Amino acid sequence: MSQNETVTINILDKEFQINCPAEEKPALVNSARHLDQRMRTIRDSGKIVGLDRIAVMAALNTTYELLKVQEKEAQSSEGSSDKLSRLSGKIDDALHFCRQLEI
């Protein structure tokens, strides 16, 4: 059974403490860096103002990309079932992470 640990991440200069299994810490930190980078890009474009709107746009962009990959992989016959399972897991993780940001 894995031990949970509290991980401190920073997104757009705001600190968040997220509880996650110890073995998932590297993935969480990586996800946070990726999200921070995406949100900074959106913010720096100057077209979207407000943390909530920036977060929604980053989530929409990421979800769109994941769904396009899922669609493409679904059309591929070789190993598509396994790939879809992994992608679905990644989407679930991303959605869980977004829910944590709401807290």
N, CA, C and O of each residue as an XYZ file, in Angstrom:
412
protein
N       0.837     -1.177      0.000
C       0.000      0.000      0.000
C       0.881      1.238      0.000
O       1.842      1.311      0.766
N       0.574      2.203     -0.837
C       1.418      3.378     -0.967
C       1.082      4.423      0.093
O      -0.061      4.559      0.530
N       2.106      5.144      0.483
C       1.952      6.236      1.434
C       1.661      7.519      0.676
O       2.275      7.800     -0.353
N       0.714      8.298      1.196
C       0.445      9.601      0.601
C       1.399     10.629      1.182
O       1.839     10.525      2.327
N       1.700     11.608      0.376
C       2.520     12.701      0.861
C       1.984     14.006      0.281
O       1.365     14.023     -0.783
N       2.230     15.076      0.989
C       1.790     16.389      0.536
C       2.890     16.991     -0.316
O       4.042     17.090      0.106
N       2.515     17.391     -1.521
C       3.458     17.963     -2.471
C       3.074     19.420     -2.689
O       1.909     19.726     -2.941
N       4.040     20.308     -2.594
C       3.801     21.724     -2.849
C       4.190     22.028     -4.289
O       5.318     21.773     -4.710
N       3.241     22.575     -5.031
C       3.504     22.957     -6.423
C       3.170     24.441     -6.588
O       2.404     25.009     -5.810
N       3.753     25.047     -7.602
C       3.488     26.449     -7.901
C       2.965     26.563     -9.314
O       3.555     26.045    -10.262
N       1.845     27.253     -9.437
C       1.256     27.509    -10.747
C       0.913     28.985    -10.798
O       0.161     29.489     -9.963
N       1.466     29.669    -11.774
C       1.302     31.119    -11.914
C       1.577     31.835    -10.591
O       0.800     32.680    -10.145
N       2.700     31.474     -9.983
C       3.175     32.093     -8.747
C       2.235     31.905     -7.558
O       2.330     32.632     -6.569
N       1.333     30.936     -7.654
C       0.471     30.593     -6.526
C       0.866     29.200     -6.064
O       1.110     28.301     -6.869
N       0.921     29.045     -4.760
C       1.341     27.781     -4.173
C       0.127     26.923     -3.845
O      -0.858     27.401     -3.283
N       0.218     25.650     -4.207
C      -0.838     24.682     -3.923
C      -0.211     23.475     -3.243
O       0.885     23.042     -3.602
N      -0.912     22.944     -2.268
C      -0.459     21.720     -1.625
C      -1.421     20.614     -2.024
O      -2.627     20.697     -1.792
N      -0.859     19.579     -2.628
C      -1.643     18.478     -3.163
C      -1.213     17.197     -2.449
O      -0.021     16.933     -2.288
N      -2.180     16.423     -2.033
C      -1.915     15.130     -1.410
C      -1.942     14.064     -2.501
O      -2.917     13.957     -3.245
N      -0.871     13.275     -2.596
C      -0.831     12.223     -3.614
C       0.039     11.081     -3.135
O       0.868     11.258     -2.242
N      -0.147      9.888     -3.735
C       0.730      8.767     -3.395
C       2.182      9.111     -3.728
O       2.458      9.771     -4.730
N       3.085      8.667     -2.895
C       4.507      9.000     -3.054
C       5.041      8.635     -4.439
O       5.826      9.383     -5.022
N       4.616      7.486     -4.964
C       5.136      7.066     -6.280
C       4.610      7.921     -7.431
O       5.151      7.867     -8.536
N       3.569      8.703     -7.185
C       3.012      9.576     -8.228
C       3.552     10.999     -8.152
O       3.202     11.838     -8.982
N       4.403     11.278     -7.162
C       4.931     12.633     -6.986
C       5.640     13.156     -8.241
O       5.359     14.279     -8.661
N       6.549     12.386     -8.858
C       7.219     12.911    -10.061
C       6.230     13.278    -11.177
O       6.404     14.295    -11.849
N       5.209     12.463    -11.370
C       4.219     12.753    -12.409
C       3.429     14.005    -12.058
O       3.124     14.813    -12.935
N       3.097     14.170    -10.789
C       2.363     15.362    -10.355
C       3.198     16.614    -10.564
O       2.703     17.613    -11.086
N       4.445     16.566    -10.165
C       5.341     17.722    -10.330
C       5.495     18.046    -11.813
O       5.473     19.214    -12.200
N       5.651     17.022    -12.637
C       5.760     17.218    -14.087
C       4.487     17.850    -14.651
O       4.551     18.774    -15.463
N       3.345     17.351    -14.218
C       2.061     17.892    -14.671
C       1.914     19.348    -14.265
O       1.440     20.174    -15.046
N       2.319     19.656    -13.049
C       2.223     21.034    -12.563
C       3.108     21.969    -13.384
O       2.698     23.080    -13.723
N       4.314     21.522    -13.701
C       5.210     22.342    -14.534
C       4.600     22.579    -15.917
O       4.643     23.687    -16.452
N       4.038     21.521    -16.474
C       3.419     21.629    -17.792
C       2.240     22.601    -17.746
O       2.111     23.467    -18.611
N       1.392     22.456    -16.746
C       0.238     23.346    -16.615
C       0.684     24.780    -16.392
O       0.122     25.700    -16.987
N       1.680     24.984    -15.549
C       2.196     26.333    -15.304
C       2.694     26.965    -16.600
O       2.424     28.134    -16.876
N       3.413     26.190    -17.381
C       3.938     26.699    -18.653
C       2.806     27.072    -19.608
O       2.846     28.125    -20.245
N       1.798     26.206    -19.703
C       0.655     26.483    -20.580
C      -0.099     27.732    -20.132
O      -0.473     28.575    -20.948
N      -0.313     27.833    -18.829
C      -1.058     28.980    -18.312
C      -0.265     30.269    -18.492
O      -0.852     31.312    -18.779
N       1.039     30.221    -18.333
C       1.867     31.414    -18.560
C       1.815     31.841    -20.029
O       1.752     33.031    -20.336
N       1.843     30.863    -20.925
C       1.756     31.175    -22.352
C       0.437     31.871    -22.659
O       0.410     32.867    -23.382
N      -0.653     31.349    -22.112
C      -1.971     31.950    -22.332
C      -2.026     33.346    -21.722
O      -2.498     34.290    -22.356
N      -1.541     33.471    -20.491
C      -1.543     34.779    -19.824
C      -0.701     35.790    -20.593
O      -1.119     36.931    -20.790
N       0.485     35.368    -21.028
C       1.402     36.276    -21.709
C       0.912     36.695    -23.089
O       1.381     37.691    -23.640
N      -0.032     35.938    -23.651
C      -0.579     36.330    -24.953
C      -1.405     37.604    -24.819
O      -1.614     38.323    -25.796
N      -1.878     37.879    -23.593
C      -2.636     39.099    -23.339
C      -4.079     39.042    -23.795
O      -4.817     40.012    -23.623
N      -4.495     37.928    -24.371
C      -5.862     37.827    -24.896
C      -6.851     37.400    -23.819
O      -8.048     37.663    -23.936
N      -6.367     36.749    -22.780
C      -7.246     36.235    -21.734
C      -6.765     36.781    -20.401
O      -5.581     36.712    -20.069
N      -7.716     37.327    -19.640
C      -7.395     37.931    -18.357
C      -8.133     37.175    -17.260
O      -9.279     36.764    -17.444
N      -7.495     37.000    -16.154
C      -8.118     36.357    -15.003
C      -7.665     34.925    -14.867
O      -7.664     34.159    -15.831
N      -7.280     34.574    -13.651
C      -6.754     33.241    -13.381
C      -7.752     32.148    -13.753
O      -7.369     31.130    -14.329
N      -9.026     32.352    -13.427
C     -10.036     31.338    -13.739
C     -10.146     31.099    -15.234
O     -10.192     29.955    -15.684
N     -10.186     32.167    -15.994
C     -10.303     32.024    -17.458
C      -9.051     31.390    -18.060
O      -9.136     30.572    -18.976
N      -7.907     31.772    -17.544
C      -6.652     31.184    -18.029
C      -6.630     29.686    -17.734
O      -6.229     28.887    -18.581
N      -7.064     29.307    -16.530
C      -7.093     27.889    -16.153
C      -8.063     27.111    -17.032
O      -7.758     25.999    -17.462
N      -9.228     27.691    -17.300
C     -10.212     27.013    -18.149
C      -9.661     26.841    -19.560
O      -9.816     25.775    -20.155
N      -9.028     27.862    -20.096
C      -8.470     27.751    -21.446
C      -7.358     26.700    -21.500
O      -7.274     25.936    -22.462
N      -6.509     26.658    -20.477
C      -5.451     25.646    -20.437
C      -6.063     24.247    -20.357
O      -5.598     23.323    -21.025
N      -7.096     24.096    -19.547
C      -7.771     22.788    -19.421
C      -8.429     22.396    -20.736
O      -8.333     21.245    -21.160
N      -9.088     23.337    -21.376
C      -9.732     23.041    -22.664
C      -8.712     22.658    -23.726
O      -8.914     21.697    -24.468
N      -7.621     23.403    -23.799
C      -6.585     23.096    -24.783
C      -5.985     21.715    -24.541
O      -5.792     20.942    -25.479
N      -5.695     21.415    -23.292
C      -5.108     20.119    -22.954
C      -6.085     18.987    -23.240
O      -5.708     17.959    -23.802
N      -7.335     19.179    -22.855
C      -8.347     18.151    -23.097
C      -8.553     17.936    -24.582
O      -8.680     16.796    -25.030
N      -8.588     19.010    -25.350
C      -8.740     18.900    -26.800
C      -7.603     18.065    -27.387
O      -7.836     17.161    -28.189
N      -6.382     18.375    -26.984
C      -5.237     17.627    -27.498
C      -5.296     16.153    -27.098
O      -5.018     15.272    -27.912
N      -5.655     15.891    -25.852
C      -5.761     14.504    -25.402
C      -6.842     13.750    -26.171
O      -6.647     12.596    -26.551
N      -7.968     14.397    -26.398
C      -9.050     13.745    -27.132
C      -8.684     13.504    -28.592
O      -9.076     12.489    -29.168
N      -7.944     14.418    -29.190
C      -7.484     14.204    -30.570
C      -6.533     13.011    -30.642
O      -6.608     12.201    -31.566
N      -5.651     12.913    -29.673
C      -4.740     11.762    -29.625
C      -5.542     10.481    -29.419
O      -5.280      9.459    -30.053
N      -6.523     10.554    -28.523
C      -7.366      9.386    -28.257
C      -8.104      8.965    -29.522
O      -8.184      7.776    -29.830
N      -8.637      9.925    -30.246
C      -9.350      9.636    -31.490
C      -8.423      9.001    -32.518
O      -8.790      8.033    -33.184
N      -7.223      9.553    -32.639
C      -6.251      9.030    -33.598
C      -5.831      7.609    -33.221
O      -5.738      6.732    -34.080
N      -5.581      7.396    -31.941
C      -5.164      6.071    -31.491
C      -6.297      5.058    -31.604
O      -6.053      3.876    -31.846
N      -7.531      5.517    -31.430
C      -8.679      4.619    -31.551
C      -8.791      4.099    -32.973
O      -9.241      2.975    -33.192
N      -8.383      4.911    -33.941
C      -8.446      4.506    -35.340
C      -7.332      3.532    -35.688
O      -7.417      2.802    -36.676
N      -6.310      3.527    -34.885
C      -5.203      2.605    -35.105
C      -5.581      1.239    -34.543
O      -6.036      1.140    -33.403
N      -5.397      0.201    -35.329
C      -5.807     -1.137    -34.880
C      -4.770     -1.791    -33.977
O      -5.119     -2.637    -33.154
N      -3.511     -1.418    -34.115
C      -2.451     -2.092    -33.389
C      -2.330     -1.571    -31.965
O      -1.849     -0.460    -31.741
N      -2.764     -2.370    -31.010
C      -2.615     -2.012    -29.602
C      -3.488     -0.864    -29.149
O      -3.189     -0.234    -28.134
N      -4.560     -0.571    -29.868
C      -5.372      0.592    -29.527
C      -6.035      0.455    -28.165
O      -6.195      1.448    -27.455
N      -6.415     -0.730    -27.796
C      -7.078     -0.932    -26.505
C      -6.166     -0.534    -25.351
O      -6.590      0.168    -24.433
N      -4.928     -0.978    -25.400
C      -3.970     -0.661    -24.339
C      -3.657      0.836    -24.318
O      -3.580      1.442    -23.249
N      -3.478      1.425    -25.489
C      -3.164      2.848    -25.580
C      -4.322      3.698    -25.067
O      -4.102      4.698    -24.384
N      -5.551      3.308    -25.389
C      -6.715      4.047    -24.916
C      -6.832      3.975    -23.403
O      -7.217      4.952    -22.761
N      -6.507      2.844    -22.839
C      -6.546      2.698    -21.386
C      -5.556      3.649    -20.728
O      -5.875      4.310    -19.739
N      -4.351      3.710    -21.286
C      -3.342      4.629    -20.728
C      -3.771      6.078    -20.890
O      -3.618      6.874    -19.963
N      -4.310      6.435    -22.060
C      -4.742      7.804    -22.304
C      -5.916      8.176    -21.402
O      -5.977      9.285    -20.870
N      -6.832      7.247    -21.240
C      -7.961      7.480    -20.336
C      -7.465      7.723    -18.921
O      -7.992      8.580    -18.211
N      -6.465      6.979    -18.515
C      -5.870      7.190    -17.195
C      -5.247      8.565    -17.066
O      -5.364      9.219    -16.029
N      -4.581      9.000    -18.134
C      -3.977     10.336    -18.116
C      -5.045     11.421    -18.045
O      -4.881     12.411    -17.331
N      -6.140     11.237    -18.783
C      -7.239     12.205    -18.731
C      -7.834     12.233    -17.332
O      -8.102     13.305    -16.791
N      -8.041     11.063    -16.746
C      -8.558     10.988    -15.378
C      -7.623     11.708    -14.412
O      -8.081     12.441    -13.536
N      -6.316     11.504    -14.568
C      -5.341     12.170    -13.707
C      -5.404     13.682    -13.887
O      -5.356     14.431    -12.912
N      -5.512     14.128    -15.141
C      -5.583     15.564    -15.411
C      -6.845     16.172    -14.817
O      -6.803     17.255    -14.233
N      -7.967     15.476    -14.964
C      -9.218     15.978    -14.402
C      -9.151     16.005    -12.879
O      -9.644     16.943    -12.251
N      -8.544     14.982    -12.284
C      -8.376     14.945    -10.825
C      -7.520     16.132    -10.386
O      -7.828     16.792     -9.394
N      -6.443     16.401    -11.129
C      -5.552     17.516    -10.814
C      -6.303     18.837    -10.899
O      -6.129     19.706    -10.045
N      -7.138     18.995    -11.928
C      -7.912     20.229    -12.075
C      -8.888     20.395    -10.913
O      -9.095     21.506    -10.425
N      -9.477     19.310    -10.481
C     -10.392     19.371     -9.324
C      -9.630     19.791     -8.070
O     -10.163     20.518     -7.232
N      -8.375     19.331     -7.939
C      -7.561     19.718     -6.785
C      -7.302     21.219     -6.800
O      -7.250     21.852     -5.746
N      -7.139     21.797     -8.002
C      -6.896     23.236     -8.099
C      -8.107     24.026     -7.641
O      -7.957     25.138     -7.135
N      -9.306     23.480     -7.807
C     -10.514     24.166     -7.386
C     -10.597     24.273     -5.879
O     -11.212     25.193     -5.340
N      -9.970     23.323     -5.203
C     -10.006     23.310     -3.739
C      -9.110     24.379     -3.253
O      -8.972     24.567     -2.044
